Amino acid sequence: MKQSAREFKVLHTVSDFTQHFGFPPPAHPLLTVIDLAKTRHLVPPTTPVVRQLYIITLKKNLKGKLHYGHRAYDFSQGVLGFYAPGQFCEGTPGVDISEISGWMLVFHPDLLLKHPLAKKISTYGFFSYAVNEALHLSDSEEQALEGLMDSIRREYQQPIDAFSHDVLVSQLEVLLSYANRFYHRQFLTRRTAEHDLLTRFETLLTAYFAQDAEQPLPTVQHFADALHVSPAYLSDMLRTLTGQNTQQHLHHGLIEKAKHLLLSTSLSINETAFQLGFEYPQYFTRLFKSKTGLTPAAFRFSAQ
């Protein structure tokens, strides 16, 4: 029987995120750090959400599980969890945060634009749906991350200047390098997680947009064929689990890659469109504006 799609709330910005969960408003438009001990009085919303943001969170004394994709993300043993843009998460009525402590780092993908980390971050396996348990940290590892978080807090709370952006991204890269070390230490000797359909789609999508060469526009049929399912089945599955159909996932990937090309290369708007697989640049411009509110040229100018 075909599953009916649920309503998902999409959180596009850091401000959307803090407002939805009742957290303090961000001091920086693209990044915030939340002290989880100060959120114990809040009632966690159970509305399914898709967050177009990166989230790294160190949660201690969380009782219960969060639904992540169609699995449960388990914090019962480990403390450090990771979420990527476009991934679905949902709390459950049984989650108890009355004794929670730790921190949550939330940042928008646009923070990484113009930096090599914008591309590198997609290679970190701990952001994948295939990971469904939090990382366990030793006391010394936890202290190392806490020191980095203090540095990030101090930096983003200062007035923004010409160096703020680069310093924040550099600190994030160090944090992710530590996380990568801890991830491999915990999971290196384990059997590879079973790749279900959602995980395999995510892997194919990441690999497709990681290519540097000019390529045709991605199609729903291409991914359905690669996964050996029908286009309709793939879209229904994705809509049920993530709130977005296949085409919406492809458009999101295209726009993120377009942003990277616009800010990290000297390609013209037309050349960028061709690089992405658009036969007609005007179609690229219309799609980009419909998703971002800006034309490609205006977006490039606004980031200068």
Phi and psi in degrees as a GROMACS rama.xvg file:
@    title "Ramachandran Plot"
@    xaxis  label "Phi"
@    yaxis  label "Psi"
@TYPE xy
-68.3455  131.24  LYS-2
-78.2552  140.968  GLN-3
-82.5397  140.719  SER-4
-73.8638  140.383  ALA-5
-92.1494  165.783  ARG-6
-82.9686  129.609  GLU-7
-117.028  140.644  PHE-8
-95.3915  127.736  LYS-9
-100.211  124.433  VAL-10
-104.403  108.007  LEU-11
-88.7264  -29.8129  HIS-12
-125.088  167.052  THR-13
-62.7673  -37.6032  VAL-14
-65.022  -40.0023  SER-15
-56.6267  -43.2568  ASP-16
-64.4595  -51.2741  PHE-17
-64.6375  -37.3842  THR-18
-67.5242  -42.3302  GLN-19
-61.6215  -41.3823  HIS-20
-94.2012  -0.913435  PHE-21
78.1425  20.8733  GLY-22
-83.8991  162.503  PHE-23
-59.3674  145.694  PRO-24
-62.5828  148.636  PRO-25
-70.8084  145.262  PRO-26
-83.2691  -18.8893  ALA-27
-123.681  138.956  HIS-28
-65.679  -21.8862  PRO-29
-115.446  0.874972  LEU-30
-157.768  144.732  LEU-31
-150.845  154.737  THR-32
-121.569  128.699  VAL-33
-113.419  128.905  ILE-34
-82.6045  108.728  ASP-35
-67.905  -25.3296  LEU-36
-63.1395  -24.7143  ALA-37
-87.9419  4.47533  LYS-38
-109.559  7.21527  THR-39
-62.8379  -26.9294  ARG-40
-80.0536  -10.1673  HIS-41
-80.4422  150.507  LEU-42
-95.439  113.244  VAL-43
-62.8906  124.162  PRO-44
-67.6036  142.953  PRO-45
-102.378  2.91287  THR-46
-61.6753  129.782  THR-47
-61.7275  132.799  PRO-48
-129.108  148.031  VAL-49
-112.893  120.721  VAL-50
-107.808  117.158  ARG-51
-84.6593  51.7035  GLN-52
-144.217  158.285  LEU-53
-91.589  138.277  TYR-54
-135.377  128.577  ILE-55
-121.598  126.273  ILE-56
-136.634  135.853  THR-57
-110.122  105.826  LEU-58
-115.168  123.76  LYS-59
-117.163  145.072  LYS-60
64.5329  29.566  ASN-61
-85.5827  126.179  LEU-62
-109.205  111.957  LYS-63
124.837  -177.654  GLY-64
-126.636  154.473  LYS-65
-108.225  141.695  LEU-66
-82.3794  126.47  HIS-67
-129.137  107.988  TYR-68
67.1968  -125.618  GLY-69
-115.151  21.4504  HIS-70
-116.378  175.823  ARG-71
-103.107  131.828  ALA-72
-92.2796  118.505  TYR-73
-99.5929  118.88  ASP-74
-105.155  15.3003  PHE-75
-67.5809  -29.5099  SER-76
-113.01  -52.8298  GLN-77
-85.8702  177.374  GLY-78
-127.439  -21.8642  VAL-79
-103.453  122.239  LEU-80
-125.836  158.636  GLY-81
-136.636  140.387  PHE-82
-137.009  140.827  TYR-83
-107.923  161.638  ALA-84
-58.0981  141.348  PRO-85
86.656  -4.31019  GLY-86
-89.3563  144.029  GLN-87
-91.777  139.962  PHE-88
-141.876  147.539  CYS-89
-148.627  130.419  GLU-90
-79.4971  169.38  GLY-91
-124.45  154.625  THR-92
-58.6292  -22.7455  PRO-93
-84.852  -2.19548  GLY-94
-71.5923  127.908  VAL-95
-112.225  116.453  ASP-96
-112.194  18.4616  ILE-97
-65.6285  -20.8953  SER-98
-122.086  15.9473  GLU-99
-65.874  146.899  ILE-100
-147.144  173.597  SER-101
116.619  -156.251  GLY-102
-147.31  162.961  TRP-103
-134.954  123.428  MET-104
-103.31  122.473  LEU-105
-122.538  126.35  VAL-106
-143.794  149.856  PHE-107
-85.9559  143.396  HIS-108
-54.4371  -29.2887  PRO-109
-64.0646  -19.9429  ASP-110
-61.2623  -28.5701  LEU-111
-91.9414  -9.20405  LEU-112
-59.0563  144.875  LEU-113
79.9739  -3.64812  LYS-114
-116.296  145.372  HIS-115
-56.3705  -25.4247  PRO-116
-62.0538  -25.1723  LEU-117
-58.5135  -35.5091  ALA-118
-89.3618  -38.5975  LYS-119
-65.1761  -31.9537  LYS-120
-62.257  -26.9716  ILE-121
-70.5687  -12.7162  SER-122
-88.3073  -8.90288  THR-123
-79.1007  115.771  TYR-124
-67.361  -20.0564  GLY-125
-73.7443  -7.63517  PHE-126
-89.0586  1.53155  PHE-127
-83.7576  152.892  SER-128
-62.3327  -19.6759  TYR-129
-67.7221  -20.7162  ALA-130
-90.8618  123.146  VAL-131
-130.789  20.5339  ASN-132
-138.615  149.489  GLU-133
-73.8369  152.633  ALA-134
-75.2399  138.746  LEU-135
-87.0068  136.508  HIS-136
-121.197  142.386  LEU-137
-75.0572  168.004  SER-138
-59.6654  -41.5095  ASP-139
-68.5403  -36.1195  SER-140
-67.0884  -41.1649  GLU-141
-63.8494  -40.0829  GLU-142
-65.7696  -36.4906  GLN-143
-62.8538  -43.8024  ALA-144
-68.6442  -36.9948  LEU-145
-63.411  -37.8789  GLU-146
-62.7545  -40.9718  GLY-147
-65.1685  -40.4977  LEU-148
-64.1426  -37.4878  MET-149
-61.4483  -40.897  ASP-150
-64.9331  -41.5379  SER-151
-65.3963  -43.1206  ILE-152
-57.6587  -48.3311  ARG-153
-61.9461  -39.305  ARG-154
-69.6167  -46.8154  GLU-155
-76.3622  -15.1951  TYR-156
-85.6527  -10.3951  GLN-157
-81.093  159.074  GLN-158
-57.7994  138.184  PRO-159
-70.2973  131.5  ILE-160
-132.372  -170.111  ASP-161
-65.27  -16.3361  ALA-162
-105.798  -11.0857  PHE-163
-55.5789  -47.4776  SER-164
-60.8905  -49.5394  HIS-165
-63.8249  -38.6045  ASP-166
-65.6569  -44.4218  VAL-167
-61.8336  -44.482  LEU-168
-65.2188  -39.4323  VAL-169
-61.5054  -41.7512  SER-170
-66.9057  -37.8824  GLN-171
-62.5627  -40.6412  LEU-172
-63.9815  -39.1428  GLU-173
-64.5024  -43.2845  VAL-174
-59.0623  -44.4866  LEU-175
-68.9835  -32.8634  LEU-176
-65.4182  -41.7871  SER-177
-62.0101  -45.7846  TYR-178
-59.6632  -39.8871  ALA-179
-63.5458  -40.0089  ASN-180
-61.674  -46.5936  ARG-181
-66.2512  -39.2057  PHE-182
-60.2203  -47.7125  TYR-183
-68.8503  -34.0001  HIS-184
-62.0429  -38.3132  ARG-185
-83.2581  -35.5768  GLN-186
-112.054  -5.18351  PHE-187
-58.8339  -37.2403  LEU-188
-91.3023  3.15388  THR-189
-90.2943  160.336  ARG-190
-69.4357  141.963  ARG-191
-56.7531  135.885  THR-192
-60.1249  145.47  ALA-193
-60.5806  129.716  GLU-194
-90.9246  100.759  HIS-195
-82.3157  -179.265  ASP-196
-62.258  -42.6969  LEU-197
-63.5561  -44.0283  LEU-198
-64.4783  -41.537  THR-199
-66.4117  -37.2665  ARG-200
-64.0284  -45.0069  PHE-201
-59.9027  -41.1951  GLU-202
-64.7105  -44.4129  THR-203
-63.6088  -41.2579  LEU-204
-65.0011  -44.1848  LEU-205
-61.693  -44.3922  THR-206
-65.231  -37.3738  ALA-207
-62.831  -46.7914  TYR-208
-83.7123  -6.86261  PHE-209
-81.4666  -12.1897  ALA-210
-70.4655  140.429  GLN-211
-90.4784  -25.5712  ASP-212
-72.4406  154.48  ALA-213
-61.3193  137.211  GLU-214
-145.186  160.277  GLN-215
-69.132  161.092  PRO-216
-58.5768  135.657  LEU-217
-68.0302  141.634  PRO-218
-121.407  155.343  THR-219
-61.1409  -39.691  VAL-220
-61.0624  -40.535  GLN-221
-57.7275  -46.9967  HIS-222
-74.5234  -34.9198  PHE-223
-63.7432  -42.6347  ALA-224
-62.7057  -42.3737  ASP-225
-64.4373  -28.9926  ALA-226
-97.9764  -1.80075  LEU-227
62.3021  41.3793  HIS-228
-134.007  169.029  VAL-229
-79.1308  152.72  SER-230
-56.001  -39.6301  PRO-231
-65.4277  -42.3121  ALA-232
-63.7303  -43.0436  TYR-233
-61.3485  -45.7339  LEU-234
-65.9581  -40.0682  SER-235
-63.6136  -41.476  ASP-236
-63.0261  -46.8775  MET-237
-65.9285  -40.2378  LEU-238
-64.4472  -39.6047  ARG-239
-66.8564  -39.7972  THR-240
-90.7552  -27.3019  LEU-241
-124.498  -9.29267  THR-242
84.9065  -2.59339  GLY-243
-131.915  140.919  GLN-244
-81.5365  -179.457  ASN-245
-61.8168  -44.7964  THR-246
-60.779  -38.5003  GLN-247
-65.8356  -38.3225  GLN-248
-63.3571  -41.5666  HIS-249
-66.0386  -41.2943  LEU-250
-63.5396  -40.3657  HIS-251
-61.7067  -44.47  HIS-252
-62.5717  -41.0575  GLY-253
-62.0316  -44.9311  LEU-254
-66.2106  -40.9519  ILE-255
-64.9957  -39.9401  GLU-256
-69.0749  -37.0457  LYS-257
-61.5308  -43.5249  ALA-258
-58.5401  -43.7085  LYS-259
-62.1646  -44.3877  HIS-260
-65.9234  -40.0271  LEU-261
-64.565  -32.7323  LEU-262
-101.029  -14.2284  LEU-263
-115.854  -0.815757  SER-264
-132.426  168.887  THR-265
-100.171  15.0075  SER-266
-60.5089  141.592  LEU-267
-69.8475  171.044  SER-268
-61.1627  -43.4117  ILE-269
-64.086  -42.2667  ASN-270
-65.3763  -36.1464  GLU-271
-63.1179  -43.9642  THR-272
-59.8021  -44.5407  ALA-273
-65.9814  -38.8993  PHE-274
-59.7441  -35.0735  GLN-275
-82.5769  -10.3693  LEU-276
104.851  5.15999  GLY-277
-77.8662  129.662  PHE-278
-76.8121  -32.9312  GLU-279
-120.554  114.56  TYR-280
-57.0753  -31.3154  PRO-281
-64.5844  -28.9207  GLN-282
-69.8778  -39.2166  TYR-283
-59.9985  -45.3344  PHE-284
-61.663  -42.2983  THR-285
-64.2073  -43.778  ARG-286
-65.1106  -45.3111  LEU-287
-60.6823  -45.0275  PHE-288
-66.4581  -37.2101  LYS-289
-66.2212  -27.7499  SER-290
-93.8164  -27.0095  LYS-291
-115.66  -17.219  THR-292
85.6224  -2.96824  GLY-293
-128.484  150.634  LEU-294
-72.7857  160.429  THR-295
-55.1758  -41.3408  PRO-296
-64.109  -42.6331  ALA-297
-66.9493  -36.7613  ALA-298
-63.94  -45.9132  PHE-299
-61.7259  -41.4058  ARG-300
-66.8162  -38.6511  PHE-301
-67.6104  -22.7403  SER-302
-92.3205  -0.240373  ALA-303
